[in-house]
Amino acid sequence: MDVKVEIKKCFEPIFNGDYRYLIFKGGRGSGKSWGIADCLVILSRMKRLRILCTREIQGSIKESSYQLLVDRIRHFGFNDFNITKTEITNKITGSSFIFKGMSDTHGTDEGVKSIEGINICWVEEAQSVSSKSWKILTPSIRGGENSKIIISYNPDTENTPVHKEFIETPKPRTYIHHINYLDNPYCPKVLREEAEHLKIHKPDEYKNIWLGEIKDSSKTAVVKYFNKDNINDNIAYCKDLPIYLSMDFNVDPMMWILSHKTKDKIFVFDEIVMENVTTQDAINEFVERYKGHKAKIIINGDASGNYRKTQSKFSDYAIIRNALVKVGLEVDFDIRGFNPPIKSRVNAFNQMVYGNDGVRRWFCHSRCKWLVYNMKNLKYKVGTSDFDLPSFSQIGKDESLKFLGHIFDAASYQVEYYFPVLKE
């Protein structure tokens, strides 16, 4: 029986062997899943394929694309498929559809890693996939030279691993297409009515949910107006200028910044970021990098560094002073007797990043990747003045979240000390 299947032009690259990654993102009602399902059904009738349909967590077959594929097969009246309660196979080509989640409810299963010979992998709801799962999945899909990974999702924020992994820095042989309900002539009338209602009453939600635009996170951003103009790769370390070493004390990770300062500007040229270390380990790393320095080392940072710790008879700053003096470096301390309120540090920092007069006075080198990461990603909890720091479970899904907060503290202690925002 000949059946005519209409494939929208935007999905045609799925049939093209030139692409390794095919990404379909956009809002609700766009027909992304239908379009991909139709392509996979057709491909499975053309030749023998092993097609993995996956998502971050799949508690049961009901949470997979199984039912959608079954519905599309029956819609076209194809009778060459064998459909059971958990499997779909083509009786002529031998193609099979496999349905499996990338992780269990505890995020510990690596079962996808063990599946051999996958030709095509379709990742649904990719906005929920963790960075850990991406690291396991992508090298596991290697079923032939033209194996491919198809990704579909509704965009959430720029902090989601799928956005960082595939949109910010697209991989070679990647096809990206954005689609929403306005591009789908078959979008039901009831959905269009819902979209138009939200467009009038909650336009920001409409843009994210129905147009698939990234949520505007500027309202909750801690650092306002930081952009590429604050990143300057001409910043250089000068051995004859004082190094301003600012620090926040945290065992995992320890995060310090190194900068030069003028009368009204700060230039950050390096960072020290180490996991599971002590203050002694971190200052040893500094000495190793800059033991030939000719000018003074000026210490800024967390006031609690002056307090003696239970695990040592010395305070953190005493440990730092001893290590620097031991190698012949001159050291001085510019530290407040107590830590200023977070609001004061944030206000001072934002004025340096981009002041009310339109002048930028705080700059960093791009090699300071975790400092830049904080500038772009540190947020407030919605409706509060508290930093939205990750939980252990969130860090388990995206290890980069572990580096949020502490290095901003180090940078803002320094800025607030030298350039406080004074009340009139």
Backbone torsions as a table, in degrees:
resi	resn	phi	psi	omega
1	MET	NA	124.3	177.7
2	ASP	-85.0	128.4	179.4
3	VAL	-125.8	130.1	178.0
4	LYS	-90.5	120.7	179.0
5	VAL	-111.7	121.6	-179.7
6	GLU	-87.8	121.9	178.6
7	ILE	-112.4	123.9	177.5
8	LYS	-63.4	147.1	-175.2
9	LYS	-56.5	-35.3	-176.3
10	CYS	-65.5	-20.1	-179.7
11	PHE	-95.5	-7.0	-178.2
12	GLU	-58.8	-33.1	178.6
13	PRO	-59.2	-15.9	176.6
14	ILE	-61.4	-29.6	-180.0
15	PHE	-85.5	-3.9	-174.6
16	ASN	-95.3	124.5	-179.2
17	GLY	-74.2	-2.1	-178.2
18	ASP	-72.9	-20.8	-172.6
19	TYR	-105.6	135.5	173.2
20	ARG	-92.5	-40.0	-178.9
21	TYR	-119.2	128.2	176.7
22	LEU	-124.1	117.5	-171.8
23	ILE	-116.8	122.2	178.8
24	PHE	-118.8	110.3	-178.1
25	LYS	-124.3	155.7	179.4
26	GLY	157.7	-172.5	-173.3
27	GLY	-86.9	-179.1	-179.3
28	ARG	-65.8	144.8	176.4
29	GLY	79.2	12.9	-175.8
30	SER	-82.3	-16.7	-178.9
31	GLY	83.1	17.1	-179.6
32	LYS	-57.6	-51.5	-174.6
33	SER	-65.8	-40.9	178.5
34	TRP	-61.0	-46.5	-178.0
35	GLY	-61.9	-43.1	179.5
36	ILE	-67.6	-43.1	-179.8
37	ALA	-59.8	-43.4	179.3
38	ASP	-60.8	-42.6	179.7
39	CYS	-63.3	-42.8	-178.3
40	LEU	-68.0	-37.6	177.2
41	VAL	-62.2	-44.9	-179.7
42	ILE	-64.5	-45.9	-179.9
43	LEU	-60.3	-38.2	-178.5
44	SER	-67.5	-18.4	178.2
45	ARG	-90.3	-12.8	-176.0
46	MET	-89.5	-36.3	-179.6
47	LYS	-159.0	168.0	-177.8
48	ARG	-71.7	122.4	-178.6
49	LEU	-138.2	148.7	168.6
50	ARG	-108.5	114.7	-173.4
51	ILE	-114.3	117.6	178.1
52	LEU	-95.7	124.4	175.7
53	CYS	-108.8	115.4	-171.1
54	THR	-137.5	166.2	174.5
55	ARG	-154.8	174.5	-175.6
56	GLU	-58.0	-54.9	-179.9
57	ILE	-128.9	128.0	176.9
58	GLN	-127.8	97.7	-178.0
59	GLY	-70.6	-30.6	179.9
60	SER	-154.8	170.5	-179.8
61	ILE	-61.4	-25.3	179.9
62	LYS	-66.4	-22.5	-178.6
63	GLU	-91.5	9.5	-177.4
64	SER	-108.8	-175.0	177.7
65	SER	-85.5	7.1	-178.0
66	TYR	-51.3	-53.8	-174.8
67	GLN	-64.9	-37.2	178.3
68	LEU	-62.5	-43.8	179.2
69	LEU	-63.9	-41.9	177.4
70	VAL	-60.9	-45.2	-179.8
71	ASP	-61.0	-40.5	-178.8
72	ARG	-70.8	-37.5	176.6
73	ILE	-61.3	-45.0	-179.5
74	ARG	-71.5	-32.0	177.7
75	HIS	-60.2	-41.8	-178.9
76	PHE	-84.7	-8.5	178.5
77	GLY	75.0	24.7	178.6
78	PHE	-71.0	127.5	-178.5
79	ASN	-111.8	14.6	-179.0
80	ASP	-100.8	18.7	178.9
81	PHE	-113.2	143.2	172.8
82	ASN	-103.9	115.8	-174.3
83	ILE	-115.6	119.0	173.6
84	THR	-109.8	-172.5	-178.3
85	LYS	-70.7	-18.8	-176.9
86	THR	-130.6	-7.6	-174.3
87	GLU	-135.4	154.4	172.7
88	ILE	-132.7	123.3	177.4
89	THR	-134.0	152.3	176.3
90	ASN	-96.7	126.3	-173.3
91	LYS	-71.8	-19.1	-177.1
92	ILE	-96.7	-51.1	-176.5
93	THR	-86.1	-22.1	-176.5
94	GLY	84.8	6.8	177.9
95	SER	-62.0	148.1	179.1
96	SER	-137.4	144.4	175.2
97	PHE	-105.5	128.3	-179.1
98	ILE	-113.2	133.7	-177.3
99	PHE	-118.5	116.1	-176.8
100	LYS	-156.3	139.5	176.4
101	GLY	-80.9	156.8	179.8
102	MET	-77.7	-30.3	179.1
103	SER	-145.5	157.2	177.9
104	ASP	-83.5	-173.6	-176.2
105	THR	-64.4	-16.2	177.8
106	HIS	-100.1	0.0	178.5
107	GLY	70.1	29.1	-175.2
108	THR	-113.6	-12.2	-175.1
109	ASP	-80.1	132.3	176.2
110	GLU	-117.5	35.1	-174.4
111	GLY	-61.4	-33.1	-179.5
112	VAL	-59.8	-31.6	-177.3
113	LYS	-60.9	-28.6	-174.0
114	SER	-92.0	-5.7	-179.0
115	ILE	-78.1	122.5	-175.4
116	GLU	-95.9	154.2	168.2
117	GLY	66.6	32.3	178.3
118	ILE	-79.4	124.7	178.3
119	ASN	-87.9	-39.7	-179.0
120	ILE	-135.0	133.2	175.1
121	CYS	-119.7	126.9	176.7
122	TRP	-109.7	116.2	179.5
123	VAL	-101.1	112.5	178.2
124	GLU	-93.2	160.1	177.3
125	GLU	48.2	45.8	-171.2
126	ALA	-66.1	-16.4	177.7
127	GLN	-64.9	-16.4	-179.0
128	SER	-100.2	-0.1	-177.0
129	VAL	-80.6	133.0	-177.0
130	SER	-79.6	160.6	177.2
131	SER	-63.2	-35.1	177.6
132	LYS	-60.4	-42.1	-179.0
133	SER	-67.8	-38.5	177.9
134	TRP	-62.0	-40.8	-178.4
135	LYS	-63.8	-31.5	178.9
136	ILE	-80.4	-40.9	-171.4
137	LEU	-71.2	-53.5	-168.3
138	THR	-57.5	-42.9	177.4
139	PRO	-75.9	-10.9	-178.1
140	SER	-83.3	-19.1	-179.1
141	ILE	-91.4	96.3	-174.9
142	ARG	-144.3	40.0	-179.5
143	GLY	-84.1	67.7	179.2
144	GLY	104.4	165.8	-175.1
145	GLU	-62.3	-32.6	-176.7
146	ASN	-102.8	24.2	176.7
147	SER	-61.7	147.4	-175.2
148	LYS	-143.9	157.2	178.0
149	ILE	-120.6	119.8	178.8
150	ILE	-103.0	128.7	-174.4
151	ILE	-122.1	128.8	176.5
152	SER	-130.6	138.6	-178.9
153	TYR	-168.8	161.7	172.2
154	ASN	-99.6	116.1	-176.3
155	PRO	-57.1	143.7	177.5
156	ASP	-115.6	-89.1	178.4
157	THR	-122.0	168.5	178.9
158	GLU	-73.2	-6.1	179.9
159	ASN	-89.4	-7.2	-179.0
160	THR	-68.6	140.9	-179.2
161	PRO	-54.8	-36.7	-178.8
162	VAL	-64.2	-36.1	178.5
163	HIS	-68.3	-44.6	-179.8
164	LYS	-66.3	-39.4	-172.9
165	GLU	-75.5	-37.0	-169.9
166	PHE	-121.6	-20.6	-176.8
167	ILE	-102.6	-48.2	179.3
168	GLU	-61.9	-43.5	179.7
169	THR	-132.7	81.3	-177.2
170	PRO	-57.5	140.0	178.4
171	LYS	-78.9	162.9	175.9
172	PRO	-58.3	150.0	177.8
173	ARG	57.7	49.2	179.6
174	THR	-113.4	136.1	174.5
175	TYR	-114.4	126.9	-179.0
176	ILE	-123.9	129.1	177.1
177	HIS	-135.2	130.3	177.3
178	HIS	-101.5	133.2	-175.5
179	ILE	-143.8	144.8	175.5
180	ASN	-140.4	-176.4	-172.0
181	TYR	-62.0	-26.0	179.1
182	LEU	-68.0	-20.3	178.7
183	ASP	-91.4	-3.1	-174.8
184	ASN	-108.5	101.7	-179.0
185	PRO	-65.1	-15.7	-178.4
186	TYR	-99.2	7.2	178.0
187	CYS	-62.2	124.7	-176.7
188	PRO	-58.0	148.1	-179.2
189	LYS	-58.6	-37.5	-177.4
190	VAL	-64.1	-35.5	178.1
191	LEU	-71.2	-38.7	177.8
192	ARG	-62.8	-37.8	178.6
193	GLU	-65.7	-40.6	177.4
194	GLU	-62.6	-41.8	-179.2
195	ALA	-63.2	-45.6	-178.1
196	GLU	-66.7	-33.8	177.5
197	HIS	-65.1	-44.9	179.8
198	LEU	-67.7	-33.2	179.4
199	LYS	-59.3	-36.7	-178.1
200	ILE	-79.4	-43.8	-170.4
201	HIS	-94.9	-29.5	179.1
202	LYS	-140.3	74.2	-173.1
203	PRO	-59.4	-34.1	179.2
204	ASP	-66.1	-43.1	177.2
205	GLU	-65.8	-37.4	178.3
206	TYR	-58.8	-45.0	-178.1
207	LYS	-62.4	-39.3	-179.2
208	ASN	-77.1	-50.0	-173.1
209	ILE	-73.2	-44.2	-172.4
210	TRP	-101.2	-30.1	177.9
211	LEU	-97.6	-9.6	176.8
212	GLY	71.6	27.1	178.4
213	GLU	-85.3	147.5	176.5
214	ILE	-60.1	138.5	178.4
215	LYS	-60.8	139.4	177.4
216	ASP	-75.4	107.9	-177.3
217	SER	-96.7	5.0	-176.6
218	SER	-63.7	-28.0	-178.3
219	LYS	-68.5	-27.3	-178.8
220	THR	-107.3	3.9	-179.0
221	ALA	-68.0	135.1	176.6
222	VAL	-72.8	-47.0	179.9
223	VAL	-96.5	114.3	-178.7
224	LYS	-89.0	140.3	168.7
225	TYR	66.9	14.8	171.3
226	PHE	-69.5	131.6	176.1
227	ASN	-149.7	-169.0	-175.7
228	LYS	-60.2	-21.5	179.5
229	ASP	-70.8	-17.4	176.3
230	ASN	-87.8	-6.9	178.2
231	ILE	-101.9	121.6	-174.9
232	ASN	-134.1	107.3	-178.8
233	ASP	-82.2	5.3	171.9
234	ASN	-88.0	-6.0	177.1
235	ILE	-65.5	128.1	-177.2
236	ALA	-128.4	146.7	172.9
237	TYR	-72.0	132.1	178.6
238	CYS	-120.2	118.0	-174.6
239	LYS	-69.5	-15.8	-178.9
240	ASP	-97.4	1.3	176.7
241	LEU	-106.6	149.0	176.9
242	PRO	-58.6	141.2	171.1
243	ILE	-96.2	125.2	174.5
244	TYR	-95.4	109.7	-176.0
245	LEU	-105.2	109.3	-177.5
246	SER	-111.4	141.6	-170.1
247	MET	-144.4	151.6	168.3
248	ASP	-121.4	139.8	-173.6
249	PHE	-99.0	113.6	178.7
250	ASN	-153.9	130.1	-174.3
251	VAL	-64.4	-38.7	-174.1
252	ASP	-144.8	97.0	1.3
253	PRO	-96.7	157.7	169.6
254	MET	-87.2	129.7	-173.6
255	MET	-136.4	116.5	179.7
256	TRP	-125.3	155.6	174.8
257	ILE	-124.4	151.3	-179.7
258	LEU	-123.0	130.9	-175.9
259	SER	-147.3	164.1	165.9
260	HIS	-108.1	155.0	-176.1
261	LYS	-135.1	140.4	170.2
262	THR	-109.1	-168.9	-178.6
263	LYS	-60.0	-33.9	-175.4
264	ASP	-136.3	10.9	-177.8
265	LYS	-138.2	156.1	175.0
266	ILE	-125.6	136.3	-179.3
267	PHE	-126.2	106.7	-178.3
268	VAL	-88.2	121.9	-175.8
269	PHE	-111.7	-11.0	-178.7
270	ASP	-159.2	162.0	174.8
271	GLU	-137.7	150.0	173.1
272	ILE	-116.3	112.9	-178.9
273	VAL	-128.0	115.6	-175.4
274	MET	-136.0	142.6	-179.3
275	GLU	-101.7	142.0	175.9
276	ASN	52.3	55.6	-179.5
277	VAL	-131.2	169.8	174.9
278	THR	-103.2	171.8	175.2
279	THR	-59.1	-38.4	179.1
280	GLN	-61.1	-41.8	178.2
281	ASP	-60.8	-44.0	-176.6
282	ALA	-67.7	-42.8	-179.2
283	ILE	-70.7	-28.9	173.9
284	ASN	-63.7	-39.3	177.3
285	GLU	-64.0	-42.1	177.3
286	PHE	-60.4	-47.5	-178.9
287	VAL	-60.9	-40.3	179.4
288	GLU	-60.9	-39.2	-178.7
289	ARG	-76.6	-35.4	-168.3
290	TYR	-129.3	29.9	-177.6
291	LYS	-66.8	-17.8	178.6
292	GLY	-93.2	12.6	-177.1
293	HIS	-65.9	140.9	-173.8
294	LYS	-97.6	-25.7	-174.9
295	ALA	-102.0	-173.6	-174.6
296	LYS	-73.7	150.7	169.6
297	ILE	-104.0	119.6	-179.7
298	ILE	-109.3	122.4	-174.6
299	ILE	-94.2	129.1	171.9
300	ASN	-122.4	165.9	172.2
301	GLY	140.7	-158.0	-173.8
302	ASP	-63.1	124.3	-179.1
303	ALA	-62.4	-24.4	-178.5
304	SER	-67.4	-13.0	177.6
305	GLY	-64.9	-14.0	177.9
306	ASN	-83.1	-10.0	-175.9
307	TYR	-88.3	140.3	176.3
308	ARG	-69.0	138.6	-178.5
309	LYS	-98.6	152.9	-177.6
310	THR	-64.4	-29.1	-177.7
311	GLN	-87.1	1.8	-178.9
312	SER	-152.1	150.2	175.7
313	LYS	-81.5	-3.5	179.4
314	PHE	-113.3	150.2	171.3
315	SER	-76.7	167.5	177.8
316	ASP	-58.7	-43.3	-177.8
317	TYR	-70.6	-28.9	174.8
318	ALA	-67.7	-39.8	177.0
319	ILE	-61.8	-41.2	-179.2
320	ILE	-67.5	-45.8	179.5
321	ARG	-59.2	-47.2	-177.9
322	ASN	-60.4	-40.9	-178.1
323	ALA	-67.8	-38.6	-178.4
324	LEU	-73.8	-43.7	180.0
325	VAL	-63.7	-36.3	-178.2
326	LYS	-58.5	-32.5	-179.6
327	VAL	-100.6	13.7	173.4
328	GLY	83.9	17.3	178.2
329	LEU	-91.2	138.7	177.7
330	GLU	-83.6	133.6	-173.8
331	VAL	-131.7	144.1	175.5
332	ASP	-140.3	161.9	-176.2
333	PHE	-125.0	125.7	171.1
334	ASP	-117.4	88.0	-174.2
335	ILE	-137.7	137.2	177.5
336	ARG	-71.3	157.5	178.1
337	GLY	-72.3	-18.0	177.6
338	PHE	-149.8	155.7	-179.8
339	ASN	-76.3	131.7	177.8
340	PRO	-70.0	161.1	177.4
341	PRO	-58.3	149.3	179.6
342	ILE	-55.4	-41.0	-178.3
343	LYS	-59.0	-39.7	179.6
344	SER	-65.3	-41.4	179.1
345	ARG	-66.0	-42.2	-178.9
346	VAL	-65.7	-44.1	179.8
347	ASN	-61.2	-44.9	179.9
348	ALA	-63.8	-42.0	-178.2
349	PHE	-65.0	-44.3	-179.5
350	ASN	-63.8	-33.1	177.6
351	GLN	-67.6	-30.2	177.1
352	MET	-78.4	-37.6	179.6
353	VAL	-64.1	-44.9	177.4
354	TYR	-159.1	100.8	-173.0
355	GLY	-75.5	168.6	176.7
356	ASN	-60.7	-21.4	178.6
357	ASP	-87.3	4.0	178.5
358	GLY	80.4	14.3	-177.9
359	VAL	-109.0	136.3	175.8
360	ARG	-95.8	130.4	-175.9
361	ARG	-126.7	1.5	179.0
362	TRP	-123.3	127.6	-175.3
363	PHE	-138.2	153.3	175.9
364	CYS	-142.6	156.3	176.2
365	HIS	-80.9	147.5	-178.1
366	SER	-65.4	-18.6	177.5
367	ARG	-64.8	-18.4	177.9
368	CYS	-82.3	68.5	-168.1
369	LYS	-66.0	-35.1	-178.2
370	TRP	-78.1	-27.4	173.8
371	LEU	-66.8	-46.9	177.7
372	VAL	-62.2	-40.4	178.7
373	TYR	-57.4	-42.4	178.7
374	ASN	-68.2	-39.3	178.6
375	MET	-56.8	-37.5	-175.2
376	LYS	-89.1	-25.0	-167.6
377	ASN	-119.3	-10.5	-179.0
378	LEU	-74.6	124.2	-175.5
379	LYS	-125.3	163.2	168.7
380	TYR	-89.4	152.2	167.0
381	LYS	-64.9	137.5	-175.7
382	VAL	-55.5	127.2	177.1
383	GLY	79.5	9.6	-179.2
384	THR	-133.3	175.3	173.8
385	SER	-108.4	18.5	178.2
386	ASP	-95.2	141.1	176.2
387	PHE	-64.8	140.5	178.5
388	ASP	-88.7	80.8	-178.0
389	LEU	-89.4	146.8	-171.6
390	PRO	-74.4	154.8	173.5
391	SER	-85.3	170.5	178.3
392	PHE	-61.5	-38.5	-179.4
393	SER	-67.6	-36.3	177.6
394	GLN	-67.3	-40.1	177.6
395	ILE	-64.4	-34.3	177.4
396	GLY	-60.7	-31.1	180.0
397	LYS	-87.4	-29.3	-178.8
398	ASP	-142.6	98.1	-172.6
399	GLU	-63.6	-24.0	-179.3
400	SER	-64.4	-24.6	-179.9
401	LEU	-63.5	-22.5	179.1
402	LYS	-59.9	-24.4	-174.0
403	PHE	-96.4	12.2	177.4
404	LEU	-83.3	135.4	168.4
405	GLY	106.9	-59.4	-168.7
406	HIS	-64.7	-39.7	-177.5
407	ILE	-74.0	-28.3	173.0
408	PHE	-66.2	-39.5	177.0
409	ASP	-57.5	-46.7	179.7
410	ALA	-58.8	-45.1	-178.3
411	ALA	-67.7	-39.6	-175.5
412	SER	-77.9	-28.7	172.8
413	TYR	-58.8	-44.3	-178.2
414	GLN	-64.8	-49.0	-178.2
415	VAL	-62.0	-45.6	-177.1
416	GLU	-65.1	-32.1	-180.0
417	TYR	-65.8	-44.9	-174.9
418	TYR	-92.4	-28.1	-174.5
419	PHE	-133.3	59.2	-178.9
420	PRO	-67.4	150.8	173.7
421	VAL	-88.5	110.8	-175.2
422	LEU	-90.6	140.5	176.7
423	LYS	-72.8	140.6	178.8
424	GLU	-72.5	NA	NA
